[in-house]
Amino acid sequence: MGALMPWSEALAGLLMGFFGSVPVAGPVALVVLSKGLGGDTAGGRHVALGAGLGEGLLAGAVFAGMGLFIAESPAFASALHWVGVAVLLAVGAWFSIRGLASPAGAQAGRVDEPDQALREVLVGAGMVLGNPGMLGTWGGAVAALEGTGLVVSRVQTAAIFGAGVSIGVVAWFWAMLAALQRWRGLMNGKFMDALVRGVGITLISMGLYAGFRVLGS
């Protein structure tokens, strides 16, 4: 039975990461959606990978019992929150000004900038790690999971749980990108451009709101 526990925790993390990423109201989902609409599927995958790594790290920390320690370290938490604010404002400004990019242009830019993939991974991770509510979200999720009696949160299997969460998050966003890649040709270009710019304005609004929250706290 003990040998089966890690698999149970990995599966629980995978399912929670996958279905927890389904709502499209979050900043990561909006960025991945915008990149998919612009034909930059590779860029969307990189952002999703960064988000998955960041969320797996946070989920694993909470599972190991370190979530409270992180939350109670004001300087560390504040630094993370400001990173999140900066990322939201920068990405929001980029989308609102640039609008819809052509797939050819996106791929050409990737050839000229070999470190583009790393920056996109860092953007995804920054949006997750800098989200003030993420620790609370995973704290409640892990508590609910423990309430089922199926798993027990502990340091020894925190990495396994976190890895499951990362895989689940990435799997959902990559599936969404695959769907967008298939159906994108049926959408009107002007509508998609307006949608991408609207996503940018939404991200800026999220960044400003998060910034005021950090200042208020």
MDTraj code that builds the backbone (N, CA, C; nanometers):
import mdtraj as md
import numpy as np

residues = "MET GLY ALA LEU MET PRO TRP SER GLU ALA LEU ALA GLY LEU LEU MET GLY PHE PHE GLY SER VAL PRO VAL ALA GLY PRO VAL ALA LEU VAL VAL LEU SER LYS GLY LEU GLY GLY ASP THR ALA GLY GLY ARG HIS VAL ALA LEU GLY ALA GLY LEU GLY GLU GLY LEU LEU ALA GLY ALA VAL PHE ALA GLY MET GLY LEU PHE ILE ALA GLU SER PRO ALA PHE ALA SER ALA LEU HIS TRP VAL GLY VAL ALA VAL LEU LEU ALA VAL GLY ALA TRP PHE SER ILE ARG GLY LEU ALA SER PRO ALA GLY ALA GLN ALA GLY ARG VAL ASP GLU PRO ASP GLN ALA LEU ARG GLU VAL LEU VAL GLY ALA GLY MET VAL LEU GLY ASN PRO GLY MET LEU GLY THR TRP GLY GLY ALA VAL ALA ALA LEU GLU GLY THR GLY LEU VAL VAL SER ARG VAL GLN THR ALA ALA ILE PHE GLY ALA GLY VAL SER ILE GLY VAL VAL ALA TRP PHE TRP ALA MET LEU ALA ALA LEU GLN ARG TRP ARG GLY LEU MET ASN GLY LYS PHE MET ASP ALA LEU VAL ARG GLY VAL GLY ILE THR LEU ILE SER MET GLY LEU TYR ALA GLY PHE ARG VAL LEU GLY SER".split()
xyz = np.array([
    [0.0827, -0.1207, 0.0000],
    [0.0000, 0.0000, 0.0000],
    [0.0861, 0.1256, 0.0000],
    [0.1942, 0.1242, 0.0845],
    [0.2815, 0.2401, 0.0907],
    [0.3453, 0.2703, -0.0427],
    [0.3757, 0.1656, -0.1212],
    [0.4403, 0.1874, -0.2502],
    [0.3457, 0.2530, -0.3495],
    [0.2141, 0.2407, -0.3258],
    [0.1170, 0.2965, -0.4180],
    [0.0890, 0.4440, -0.3902],
    [0.1209, 0.4882, -0.2700],
    [0.0881, 0.6249, -0.2316],
    [0.1466, 0.7315, -0.3248],
    [0.2741, 0.7227, -0.3622],
    [0.3270, 0.8251, -0.4522],
    [0.2497, 0.8361, -0.5826],
    [0.2042, 0.7197, -0.6349],
    [0.1264, 0.7240, -0.7581],
    [-0.0073, 0.7933, -0.7336],
    [-0.0666, 0.7703, -0.6163],
    [-0.1920, 0.8373, -0.5835],
    [-0.1709, 0.9880, -0.5760],
    [-0.0612, 1.0305, -0.5174],
    [-0.0339, 1.1734, -0.5034],
    [-0.0018, 1.2363, -0.6389],
    [0.0706, 1.1633, -0.7232],
    [0.1006, 1.2141, -0.8571],
    [-0.0274, 1.2292, -0.9386],
    [-0.1157, 1.1297, -0.9302],
    [-0.2418, 1.1360, -1.0043],
    [-0.3304, 1.2481, -0.9513],
    [-0.3342, 1.2631, -0.8185],
    [-0.4138, 1.3705, -0.7596],
    [-0.3621, 1.5067, -0.8053],
    [-0.2301, 1.5241, -0.8048],
    [-0.1723, 1.6496, -0.8507],
    [-0.2019, 1.6759, -0.9969],
    [-0.1902, 1.5728, -1.0803],
    [-0.2162, 1.5876, -1.2240],
    [-0.3606, 1.6320, -1.2485],
    [-0.4554, 1.5670, -1.1832],
    [-0.5965, 1.6004, -1.2035],
    [-0.6283, 1.7408, -1.1523],
    [-0.5715, 1.7764, -1.0368],
    [-0.5970, 1.9099, -0.9815],
    [-0.5338, 2.0175, -1.0692],
    [-0.4143, 1.9908, -1.1209],
    [-0.3499, 2.0874, -1.2100],
    [-0.4253, 2.1040, -1.3402],
    [-0.4727, 1.9931, -1.3966],
    [-0.5428, 1.9962, -1.5254],
    [-0.6759, 2.0702, -1.5131],
    [-0.7620, 2.0238, -1.4215],
    [-0.8963, 2.0817, -1.4126],
    [-0.8951, 2.2190, -1.3466],
    [-0.7922, 2.2458, -1.2644],
    [-0.7813, 2.3788, -1.2053],
    [-0.7419, 2.4843, -1.3063],
    [-0.6891, 2.4424, -1.4207],
    [-0.6469, 2.5373, -1.5249],
    [-0.7547, 2.5609, -1.6293],
    [-0.8655, 2.4902, -1.6196],
    [-0.9696, 2.5008, -1.7223],
    [-1.0299, 2.6409, -1.7321],
    [-1.0600, 2.7104, -1.6202],
    [-1.1174, 2.8455, -1.6356],
    [-1.0235, 2.9366, -1.7146],
    [-1.0802, 3.0182, -1.8041],
    [-0.9983, 3.1035, -1.8913],
    [-0.9881, 3.2464, -1.8392],
    [-1.0255, 3.2694, -1.7133],
    [-1.0243, 3.4055, -1.6595],
    [-0.8886, 3.4450, -1.6033],
    [-0.7989, 3.3494, -1.5819],
    [-0.6699, 3.3800, -1.5220],
    [-0.5727, 3.4410, -1.6217],
    [-0.4699, 3.5110, -1.5721],
    [-0.3745, 3.5765, -1.6622],
    [-0.2985, 3.4802, -1.7513],
    [-0.2590, 3.3638, -1.6996],
    [-0.1856, 3.2676, -1.7825],
    [-0.2723, 3.2203, -1.8978],
    [-0.3980, 3.1876, -1.8684],
    [-0.4893, 3.1424, -1.9733],
    [-0.5075, 3.2500, -2.0796],
    [-0.5162, 3.3761, -2.0366],
    [-0.5350, 3.4845, -2.1322],
    [-0.4129, 3.5016, -2.2221],
    [-0.2939, 3.4891, -2.1641],
    [-0.1722, 3.5026, -2.2446],
    [-0.1590, 3.3867, -2.3432],
    [-0.1828, 3.2656, -2.2951],
    [-0.1750, 3.1488, -2.3833],
    [-0.2794, 3.1600, -2.4943],
    [-0.3994, 3.2059, -2.4590],
    [-0.5047, 3.2246, -2.5584],
    [-0.4623, 3.3259, -2.6640],
    [-0.4041, 3.4365, -2.6204],
    [-0.3617, 3.5403, -2.7152],
    [-0.2535, 3.4898, -2.8097],
    [-0.1589, 3.4159, -2.7559],
    [-0.0522, 3.3615, -2.8406],
    [-0.1092, 3.2599, -2.9396],
    [-0.2040, 3.1805, -2.8936],
    [-0.2668, 3.0841, -2.9835],
    [-0.3431, 3.1525, -3.0951],
    [-0.4162, 3.2592, -3.0615],
    [-0.4912, 3.3331, -3.1628],
    [-0.3971, 3.3991, -3.2628],
    [-0.2796, 3.4400, -3.2151],
    [-0.1823, 3.5036, -3.3035],
    [-0.1012, 3.4048, -3.3841],
    [-0.1262, 3.2769, -3.3675],
    [-0.0543, 3.1757, -3.4432],
    [0.0791, 3.1371, -3.3828],
    [0.1119, 3.1929, -3.2655],
    [0.2399, 3.1620, -3.2012],
    [0.2197, 3.0450, -3.1044],
    [0.1943, 2.9278, -3.1597],
    [0.1676, 2.8097, -3.0768],
    [0.2886, 2.7736, -2.9916],
    [0.4083, 2.7836, -3.0491],
    [0.5293, 2.7508, -2.9739],
    [0.5447, 2.8442, -2.8541],
    [0.5196, 2.9741, -2.8753],
    [0.5284, 3.0696, -2.7654],
    [0.4278, 3.0385, -2.6564],
    [0.3068, 3.0003, -2.6956],
    [0.2053, 2.9642, -2.5978],
    [0.2463, 2.8431, -2.5170],
    [0.3084, 2.7463, -2.5833],
    [0.3548, 2.6278, -2.5115],
    [0.4631, 2.6627, -2.4104],
    [0.5510, 2.7556, -2.4475],
    [0.6577, 2.7947, -2.3551],
    [0.6004, 2.8655, -2.2323],
    [0.5038, 2.9555, -2.2542],
    [0.4394, 3.0233, -2.1413],
    [0.3696, 2.9209, -2.0505],
    [0.3005, 2.8256, -2.1123],
    [0.2318, 2.7221, -2.0358],
    [0.3303, 2.6362, -1.9566],
    [0.4453, 2.6073, -2.0175],
    [0.5471, 2.5290, -1.9477],
    [0.5973, 2.6037, -1.8245],
    [0.6239, 2.7333, -1.8401],
    [0.6672, 2.8125, -1.7257],
    [0.5620, 2.8182, -1.6172],
    [0.4360, 2.8353, -1.6572],
    [0.3274, 2.8388, -1.5593],
    [0.3154, 2.7052, -1.4868],
    [0.3298, 2.5955, -1.5622],
    [0.3215, 2.4635, -1.5005],
    [0.4327, 2.4414, -1.3997],
    [0.5544, 2.4834, -1.4341],
    [0.6669, 2.4692, -1.3421],
    [0.6455, 2.5526, -1.2160],
    [0.5985, 2.6769, -1.2351],
    [0.5750, 2.7637, -1.1203],
    [0.4653, 2.7119, -1.0302],
    [0.3562, 2.6652, -1.0913],
    [0.2446, 2.6161, -1.0102],
    [0.2798, 2.4853, -0.9405],
    [0.3564, 2.3996, -1.0089],
    [0.4011, 2.2765, -0.9447],
    [0.4904, 2.3045, -0.8253],
    [0.5752, 2.4070, -0.8383],
    [0.6638, 2.4453, -0.7284],
    [0.5838, 2.4936, -0.6078],
    [0.4862, 2.5803, -0.6334],
    [0.4032, 2.6297, -0.5240],
    [0.3207, 2.5184, -0.4607],
    [0.2588, 2.4361, -0.5445],
    [0.1761, 2.3279, -0.4929],
    [0.2596, 2.2305, -0.4101],
    [0.3803, 2.1989, -0.4588],
    [0.4679, 2.1105, -0.3837],
    [0.5088, 2.1703, -0.2503],
    [0.5350, 2.3032, -0.2490],
    [0.5729, 2.3700, -0.1243],
    [0.4588, 2.3646, -0.0236],
    [0.3371, 2.3883, -0.0706],
    [0.2219, 2.3812, 0.0189],
    [0.2019, 2.2394, 0.0685],
    [0.2184, 2.1421, -0.0195],
    [0.2021, 2.0011, 0.0160],
    [0.3040, 1.9602, 0.1224],
    [0.4225, 2.0211, 0.1154],
    [0.5280, 1.9891, 0.2117],
    [0.5119, 2.0659, 0.3425],
    [0.4122, 2.1530, 0.3490],
    [0.3899, 2.2297, 0.4712],
    [0.4662, 2.3598, 0.4773],
    [0.5260, 2.4008, 0.3642],
    [0.6064, 2.5233, 0.3637],
    [0.5274, 2.6446, 0.3158],
    [0.4002, 2.6235, 0.2806],
    [0.3195, 2.7357, 0.2334],
    [0.3045, 2.8430, 0.3382],
    [0.2846, 2.8032, 0.4642],
    [0.2687, 2.8998, 0.5726],
    [0.3972, 2.9788, 0.5927],
    [0.5119, 2.9105, 0.5832],
    [0.6411, 2.9780, 0.5984],
    [0.6587, 3.0863, 0.4920],
    [0.6232, 3.0522, 0.3667],
    [0.6362, 3.1494, 0.2578],
    [0.5421, 3.2671, 0.2808],
    [0.4179, 3.2349, 0.3210],
    [0.3186, 3.3405, 0.3421],
    [0.3573, 3.4325, 0.4577],
    [0.4290, 3.3784, 0.5554],
    [0.4669, 3.4568, 0.6727],
    [0.6030, 3.5231, 0.6579],
    [0.6607, 3.5243, 0.5399],
    [0.7875, 3.5933, 0.5139],
    [0.7566, 3.7176, 0.4322],
    [0.7272, 3.8290, 0.4979],
    [0.6770, 3.9490, 0.4280],
    [0.7660, 3.9971, 0.3145],
    [0.8975, 4.0026, 0.3375],
    [0.9860, 4.0550, 0.2335],
    [0.9862, 3.9651, 0.1103],
    [0.9919, 3.8334, 0.1338],
    [0.9935, 3.7376, 0.0228],
    [0.8616, 3.7411, -0.0530],
    [0.7506, 3.7398, 0.0220],
    [0.6189, 3.7410, -0.0419],
    [0.5979, 3.8699, -0.1201],
    [0.6405, 3.9832, -0.0628],
    [0.6239, 4.1118, -0.1309],
    [0.7043, 4.1164, -0.2603],
    [0.8265, 4.0626, -0.2568],
    [0.9104, 4.0604, -0.3774],
    [0.8439, 3.9783, -0.4870],
    [0.7894, 3.8616, -0.4510],
    [0.7207, 3.7777, -0.5488],
    [0.6000, 3.8496, -0.6074],
    [0.5243, 3.9189, -0.5216],
    [0.4048, 3.9873, -0.5687],
    [0.4390, 4.0983, -0.6672],
    [0.5493, 4.1717, -0.6406],
    [0.5881, 4.2788, -0.7322],
    [0.6374, 4.2229, -0.8645],
    [0.6982, 4.1051, -0.8600],
    [0.7368, 4.0387, -0.9856],
    [0.6114, 4.0105, -1.0686],
    [0.5089, 3.9586, -1.0032],
    [0.3842, 3.9297, -1.0722],
    [0.3206, 4.0540, -1.1311],
    [0.3223, 4.1634, -1.0555],
    [0.2662, 4.2901, -1.1044],
    [0.3416, 4.3369, -1.2287],
    [0.4745, 4.3329, -1.2224],
    [0.5556, 4.3785, -1.3354],
    [0.5302, 4.2948, -1.4599],
    [0.5189, 4.1637, -1.4421],
    [0.4954, 4.0749, -1.5562],
    [0.3596, 4.1039, -1.6188],
    [0.2560, 4.1191, -1.5367],
    [0.1222, 4.1459, -1.5892],
    [0.1188, 4.2773, -1.6671],
    [0.1803, 4.3814, -1.6121],
    [0.1795, 4.5110, -1.6803],
    [0.2577, 4.5056, -1.8110],
    [0.3735, 4.4402, -1.8091],
    [0.4570, 4.4341, -1.9297],
    [0.3897, 4.3531, -2.0400],
    [0.3378, 4.2355, -2.0039],
    [0.2725, 4.1508, -2.1047],
    [0.1445, 4.2161, -2.1542],
    [0.0689, 4.2779, -2.0624],
    [-0.0540, 4.3465, -2.1022],
    [-0.0269, 4.4591, -2.1997],
    [0.0776, 4.5387, -2.1728],
    [0.1135, 4.6483, -2.2633],
    [0.1542, 4.5936, -2.3997],
    [0.2284, 4.4821, -2.4001],
    [0.2735, 4.4212, -2.5255],
    [0.1556, 4.3798, -2.6129],
    [0.0585, 4.3106, -2.5529],
    [-0.0559, 4.2637, -2.6304],
    [-0.1462, 4.3793, -2.6730],
    [-0.1688, 4.4758, -2.5862],
    [-0.2603, 4.5851, -2.6196],
    [-0.2035, 4.6731, -2.7310],
    [-0.0711, 4.6868, -2.7384],
    [-0.0087, 4.7684, -2.8433],
    [0.0110, 4.6882, -2.9719],
    [0.0568, 4.5645, -2.9569],
    [0.0937, 4.4831, -3.0739],
    [-0.0283, 4.4247, -3.1447],
    [-0.1287, 4.3867, -3.0669],
    [-0.2459, 4.3251, -3.1261],
    [-0.2155, 4.1870, -3.1803],
    [-0.2820, 4.1505, -3.2872],
    [-0.2670, 4.0183, -3.3463],
    [-0.1444, 4.0137, -3.4361],
    [-0.0566, 3.9180, -3.4094],
    [0.0621, 3.9013, -3.4935],
    [0.0383, 3.7883, -3.5920],
    [0.0962, 3.8003, -3.7094],
    [0.0826, 3.6925, -3.8078],
    [0.1699, 3.5750, -3.7671],
    [0.1282, 3.4518, -3.7969],
    [0.2102, 3.3359, -3.7641],
    [0.3503, 3.3461, -3.8233],
    [0.3612, 3.3976, -3.9468],
    [0.4920, 3.4083, -4.0104],
    [0.5816, 3.5050, -3.9343],
    [0.5218, 3.6179, -3.8910],
    [0.5996, 3.7156, -3.8164],
    [0.6458, 3.6606, -3.6842],
    [0.5605, 3.5843, -3.6182],
    [0.5968, 3.5270, -3.4886],
    [0.7135, 3.4312, -3.5043],
    [0.7096, 3.3482, -3.6075],
    [0.8168, 3.2520, -3.6259],
    [0.9470, 3.3201, -3.6674],
    [0.9356, 3.4254, -3.7484],
    [1.0558, 3.4977, -3.7891],
    [1.1230, 3.5631, -3.6695],
    [1.0399, 3.6211, -3.5796],
    [1.0954, 3.6825, -3.4605],
    [1.1663, 3.5812, -3.3734],
    [1.1183, 3.4580, -3.3750],
    [1.1783, 3.3536, -3.2915],
    [1.3174, 3.3170, -3.3443],
    [1.3354, 3.3239, -3.4768],
    [1.4668, 3.2942, -3.5333],
    [1.5666, 3.4028, -3.4951],
    [1.5207, 3.5291, -3.4950],
    [1.6095, 3.6413, -3.4650],
    [1.6452, 3.6482, -3.3163],
    [1.5608, 3.5903, -3.2292],
    [1.5831, 3.6001, -3.0860],
    [1.5872, 3.4592, -3.0261],
    [1.7046, 3.3997, -3.0197],
    [1.7148, 3.2617, -2.9721],
    [1.6772, 3.2436, -2.8251],
    [1.6807, 3.3539, -2.7469],
    [1.6451, 3.3416, -2.6053],
    [1.4976, 3.3686, -2.5813],
    [1.4197, 3.3780, -2.6892],
    [1.2765, 3.4059, -2.6769],
    [1.2057, 3.2987, -2.5954],
    [1.2389, 3.1733, -2.6186],
    [1.1721, 3.0641, -2.5474],
    [1.1937, 3.0759, -2.3965],
    [1.3156, 3.1058, -2.3546],
    [1.3443, 3.1196, -2.2116],
    [1.2641, 3.2337, -2.1514],
    [1.2554, 3.3451, -2.2227],
    [1.1789, 3.4591, -2.1714],
    [1.0317, 3.4234, -2.1560],
    [0.9790, 3.3465, -2.2503],
    [0.8378, 3.3077, -2.2416],
    [0.8135, 3.2129, -2.1243],
    [0.9067, 3.1230, -2.0999],
    [0.8951, 3.0340, -1.9834],
    [0.8970, 3.1167, -1.8549],
    [0.9849, 3.2157, -1.8482],
    [0.9945, 3.3003, -1.7291],
    [0.8686, 3.3850, -1.7108],
    [0.8082, 3.4283, -1.8210],
    [0.6830, 3.5035, -1.8125],
    [0.5742, 3.4167, -1.7491],
    [0.5618, 3.2938, -1.7969],
    [0.4616, 3.2036, -1.7398],
    [0.4857, 3.1768, -1.5922],
    [0.6108, 3.1511, -1.5555],
    [0.6436, 3.1255, -1.4156],
    [0.6203, 3.2493, -1.3306],
    [0.6552, 3.3670, -1.3836],
    [0.6385, 3.4901, -1.3080],
    [0.4936, 3.5218, -1.2783],
    [0.4040, 3.4940, -1.3733],
    [0.2628, 3.5213, -1.3504],
    [0.2052, 3.4321, -1.2412],
    [0.2572, 3.3113, -1.2305],
    [0.2078, 3.2192, -1.1277],
    [0.2706, 3.2496, -0.9922],
    [0.4038, 3.2582, -0.9892],
    [0.4733, 3.2796, -0.8623],
    [0.4421, 3.4164, -0.8031],
    [0.4095, 3.5131, -0.8872],
    [0.3782, 3.6465, -0.8383],
    [0.2312, 3.6699, -0.8109],
    [0.1518, 3.5658, -0.8159],
    [0.0080, 3.5789, -0.7888],
    [-0.0165, 3.5704, -0.6386],
    [-0.0634, 3.6784, -0.5748],
    [-0.0805, 3.6781, -0.4297],
    [-0.1774, 3.5720, -0.3782],
    [-0.2745, 3.5333, -0.4607],
    [-0.3750, 3.4391, -0.4124],
    [-0.3416, 3.2929, -0.4353],
    [-0.2286, 3.2650, -0.5017],
    [-0.1998, 3.1268, -0.5394],
    [-0.1707, 3.0379, -0.4189],
    [-0.0997, 3.0918, -0.3190],
    [-0.0718, 3.0115, -0.1997],
    [-0.2002, 2.9728, -0.1284],
    [-0.2923, 3.0685, -0.1165],
    [-0.4198, 3.0392, -0.0513],
    [-0.5021, 2.9385, -0.1301],
    [-0.4975, 2.9522, -0.2619],
    [-0.5721, 2.8588, -0.3470],
    [-0.5236, 2.7157, -0.3269],
    [-0.3903, 2.6976, -0.3295],
    [-0.3366, 2.5634, -0.3135],
    [-0.3468, 2.5149, -0.1689],
    [-0.3448, 2.6088, -0.0744],
    [-0.3660, 2.5683, 0.0646],
    [-0.5027, 2.5059, 0.0830],
    [-0.6052, 2.5698, 0.0247],
    [-0.7404, 2.5145, 0.0335],
    [-0.7541, 2.3851, -0.0436],
    [-0.6882, 2.3776, -0.1612],
    [-0.6978, 2.2569, -0.2430],
    [-0.6334, 2.1373, -0.1732],
    [-0.5157, 2.1598, -0.1131],
    [-0.4473, 2.0500, -0.0436],
    [-0.5260, 2.0072, 0.0796],
    [-0.5850, 2.1043, 0.1501],
    [-0.6661, 2.0700, 0.2678],
    [-0.7870, 1.9856, 0.2270],
    [-0.8506, 2.0234, 0.1158],
    [-0.9657, 1.9459, 0.0678],
    [-0.9232, 1.8062, 0.0257],
    [-0.8061, 1.7969, -0.0372],
    [-0.7554, 1.6671, -0.0791],
    [-0.7274, 1.5773, 0.0407],
    [-0.6677, 1.6345, 0.1428],
    [-0.6424, 1.5567, 0.2643],
    [-0.7723, 1.5124, 0.3290],
    [-0.8755, 1.5947, 0.3179],
    [-1.0048, 1.5618, 0.3770],
    [-1.0679, 1.4370, 0.3171],
    [-1.0285, 1.4030, 0.1960],
    [-1.0825, 1.2815, 0.1345],
    [-1.0196, 1.1554, 0.1939],
    [-0.9027, 1.1709, 0.2567],
    [-0.8347, 1.0554, 0.3146],
    [-0.7546, 0.9754, 0.2145],
    [-0.7490, 1.0215, 0.0893],
    [-0.6773, 0.9463, -0.0142],
    [-0.5264, 0.9672, -0.0057],
    [-0.4849, 1.0874, 0.0330],
    [-0.3427, 1.1170, 0.0445],
    [-0.3179, 1.1963, 0.1728],
    [-0.1936, 1.1981, 0.2149],
    [-0.1526, 1.2764, 0.3308],
    [-0.0369, 1.3659, 0.2868],
    [-0.0507, 1.4964, 0.3074],
    [0.0555, 1.5876, 0.2649],
    [0.1778, 1.5693, 0.3541],
    [0.2931, 1.5570, 0.2911],
    [0.4179, 1.5372, 0.3640],
    [0.5354, 1.5758, 0.2752],
    [0.6479, 1.6010, 0.3392],
    [0.7654, 1.6473, 0.2669],
    [0.8154, 1.5417, 0.1683],
    [0.8097, 1.4150, 0.2077],
    [0.8692, 1.3073, 0.1274],
    [0.8085, 1.2961, -0.0122],
    [0.6810, 1.3254, -0.0252],
    [0.6158, 1.3086, -0.1555],
    [0.5710, 1.4408, -0.2162],
    [0.6187, 1.5526, -0.1604],
    [0.5783, 1.6837, -0.2118],
    [0.6242, 1.7034, -0.3561],
    [0.7452, 1.6568, -0.3885],
    [0.7958, 1.6735, -0.5250],
    [0.7120, 1.5944, -0.6247],
    [0.6662, 1.4762, -0.5838],
    [0.5827, 1.3944, -0.6718],
    [0.4496, 1.4632, -0.6976],
    [0.3903, 1.5173, -0.5917],
    [0.2639, 1.5895, -0.6065],
    [0.2828, 1.7116, -0.6954],
    [0.3898, 1.7890, -0.6709],
    [0.4169, 1.9074, -0.7513],
    [0.4395, 1.8742, -0.8975],
    [0.5102, 1.7631, -0.9244],
    [0.5332, 1.7217, -1.0629],
    [0.4017, 1.6874, -1.1315],
    [0.3120, 1.6212, -1.0581],
    [0.1807, 1.5894, -1.1133],
    [0.1035, 1.7149, -1.1483],
    [0.1096, 1.8150, -1.0607],
    [0.0422, 1.9425, -1.0869],
    [0.1001, 2.0077, -1.2126],
    [0.2318, 2.0105, -1.2241],
    [0.2961, 2.0717, -1.3408],
    [0.2500, 2.0051, -1.4700],
    [0.2481, 1.8730, -1.4708],
    [0.2074, 1.7996, -1.5908],
    [0.0620, 1.8294, -1.6251],
    [-0.0231, 1.8362, -1.5235],
    [-0.1648, 1.8637, -1.5462],
    [-0.1877, 2.0024, -1.6045],
    [-0.1186, 2.1021, -1.5492],
    [-0.1326, 2.2396, -1.5988],
    [-0.0877, 2.2497, -1.7441],
    [0.0309, 2.1961, -1.7724],
    [0.0842, 2.2030, -1.9084],
    [-0.0056, 2.1266, -2.0066],
    [-0.0556, 2.0115, -1.9636],
    [-0.1408, 1.9302, -2.0513],
    [-0.2659, 2.0067, -2.0937],
    [-0.3293, 2.0768, -1.9994],
    [-0.4502, 2.1503, -2.0340],
    [-0.4208, 2.2618, -2.1351],
    [-0.3184, 2.3417, -2.1069],
    [-0.2901, 2.4549, -2.1955],
    [-0.2421, 2.4092, -2.3326],
    [-0.1661, 2.3015, -2.3380],
    [-0.1229, 2.2513, -2.4681],
    [-0.2422, 2.1964, -2.5464],
    [-0.3381, 2.1357, -2.4773],
    [-0.4595, 2.0883, -2.5454],
    [-0.5394, 2.2065, -2.5992],
    [-0.5473, 2.3139, -2.5211],
    [-0.6179, 2.4341, -2.5657],
    [-0.5505, 2.4940, -2.6892],
    [-0.4170, 2.4964, -2.6892],
    [-0.3439, 2.5492, -2.8040],
    [-0.3649, 2.4635, -2.9287],
    [-0.3704, 2.3324, -2.9090],
    [-0.3941, 2.2432, -3.0227],
    [-0.5307, 2.2706, -3.0850],
    [-0.6314, 2.2941, -2.9990],
    [-0.7650, 2.3253, -3.0489],
    [-0.7664, 2.4588, -3.1226],
    [-0.6972, 2.5589, -3.0668],
    [-0.6910, 2.6894, -3.1320],
    [-0.6208, 2.6811, -3.2673],
    [-0.5152, 2.6015, -3.2715],
    [-0.4397, 2.5861, -3.3965],
    [-0.5275, 2.5254, -3.5058],
    [-0.6168, 2.4376, -3.4644],
    [-0.7026, 2.3703, -3.5628],
    [-0.8163, 2.4605, -3.6101],
    [-0.8734, 2.5390, -3.5173],
    [-0.9931, 2.6157, -3.5514],
    [-0.9669, 2.7632, -3.5770],
    [-0.8429, 2.8064, -3.5634],
    [-0.8110, 2.9474, -3.5783],
    [-0.8484, 3.0024, -3.7154],
    [-0.8322, 2.9233, -3.8197],
    [-0.8605, 2.9691, -3.9553],
    [-1.0057, 3.0065, -3.9795],
    [-1.0958, 2.9615, -3.8919],
    [-1.2376, 2.9909, -3.9089],
    [-1.2767, 3.1247, -3.8476],
    [-1.1840, 3.1892, -3.7734],
    [-1.2167, 3.3125, -3.7028],
    [-1.1807, 3.4342, -3.7857],
    [-1.2558, 3.5419, -3.7634],
    [-1.2319, 3.6674, -3.8337],
    [-1.1081, 3.7370, -3.7779],
    [-1.0193, 3.7839, -3.8691],
    [-0.8934, 3.8447, -3.8268],
    [-0.9120, 3.9701, -3.7424],
    [-1.0032, 4.0582, -3.7830],
    [-1.0250, 4.1818, -3.7082],
    [-1.0792, 4.1518, -3.5679],
    [-1.1679, 4.0543, -3.5610],
    [-1.2220, 4.0163, -3.4298],
    [-1.1118, 3.9630, -3.3400],
    [-1.0236, 3.8783, -3.3944],
    [-0.9153, 3.8220, -3.3148],
    [-0.8182, 3.9307, -3.2703],
    [-0.7926, 4.0294, -3.3574],
    [-0.7034, 4.1384, -3.3210],
    [-0.7622, 4.2178, -3.2047],
    [-0.8918, 4.2474, -3.2132],
    [-0.9580, 4.3202, -3.1045],
    [-0.9566, 4.2383, -2.9761],
    [-0.9733, 4.1072, -2.9894],
    [-0.9732, 4.0198, -2.8725],
    [-0.8367, 4.0199, -2.8050],
    [-0.7302, 4.0118, -2.8850],
    [-0.5949, 4.0118, -2.8289],
    [-0.5656, 4.1443, -2.7587],
    [-0.6047, 4.2551, -2.8209],
    [-0.5839, 4.3850, -2.7558],
    [-0.6671, 4.3959, -2.6281],
    [-0.7868, 4.3394, -2.6307],
    [-0.8703, 4.3390, -2.5106],
    [-0.8069, 4.2581, -2.3987],
    [-0.7429, 4.1465, -2.4344],
    [-0.6705, 4.0665, -2.3358],
    [-0.5585, 4.1499, -2.2741],
    [-0.4897, 4.2272, -2.3578],
    [-0.3817, 4.3124, -2.3072],
    [-0.4321, 4.4128, -2.2050],
    [-0.5439, 4.4777, -2.2361],
    [-0.6019, 4.5751, -2.1429],
    [-0.6454, 4.5061, -2.0137],
    [-0.6996, 4.3851, -2.0270],
    [-0.7407, 4.3100, -1.9078],
    [-0.6214, 4.2772, -1.8200],
    [-0.5104, 4.2368, -1.8813],
    [-0.3902, 4.2052, -1.8047],
    [-0.3346, 4.3284, -1.7343],
    [-0.3377, 4.4437, -1.8025],
    [-0.2940, 4.5683, -1.7392],
    [-0.3815, 4.5985, -1.6180],
    [-0.5126, 4.5814, -1.6327],
    [-0.6051, 4.6045, -1.5210],
    [-0.5749, 4.5116, -1.4046],
    [-0.5469, 4.3840, -1.4365],
    [-0.5110, 4.2880, -1.3319],
    [-0.3828, 4.3302, -1.2608],
    [-0.2845, 4.3777, -1.3388],
    [-0.1583, 4.4200, -1.2809],
    [-0.1750, 4.5396, -1.1888],
    [-0.2565, 4.6384, -1.2316],
    [-0.2804, 4.7550, -1.1485],
    [-0.3538, 4.7166, -1.0202],
    [-0.4520, 4.6293, -1.0328],
    [-0.5273, 4.5844, -0.9154],
    [-0.4350, 4.5114, -0.8181],
    [-0.3506, 4.4224, -0.8719],
    [-0.2579, 4.3482, -0.7864],
    [-0.1586, 4.4432, -0.7191],
    [-0.1124, 4.5440, -0.7930],
    [-0.0193, 4.6416, -0.7363],
    [-0.0804, 4.7188, -0.6203],
    [-0.2055, 4.7629, -0.6359],
    [-0.2731, 4.8345, -0.5285],
    [-0.2953, 4.7436, -0.4072],
    [-0.3203, 4.6170, -0.4333],
    [-0.3361, 4.5226, -0.3214],
    [-0.2070, 4.5077, -0.2435],
    [-0.0955, 4.4971, -0.3152],
    [0.0335, 4.4850, -0.2478],
    [0.0639, 4.6103, -0.1671],
    [0.0374, 4.7278, -0.2257],
    [0.0607, 4.8523, -0.1532],
    [-0.0292, 4.8633, -0.0293],
    [-0.1523, 4.8166, -0.0455],
    [-0.2461, 4.8232, 0.0662],
    [-0.2099, 4.7324, 0.1824],
    [-0.1404, 4.6221, 0.1497],
    [-0.1035, 4.5276, 0.2544],
    [0.0277, 4.5649, 0.3222],
])
top = md.Topology()
chain = top.add_chain()
for i, resn in enumerate(residues, 1):
    res = top.add_residue(resn, chain, resSeq=i)
    for name in ("N", "CA", "C"):
        top.add_atom(name, md.element.get_by_symbol(name[0]), res)
traj = md.Trajectory(xyz[None], top)
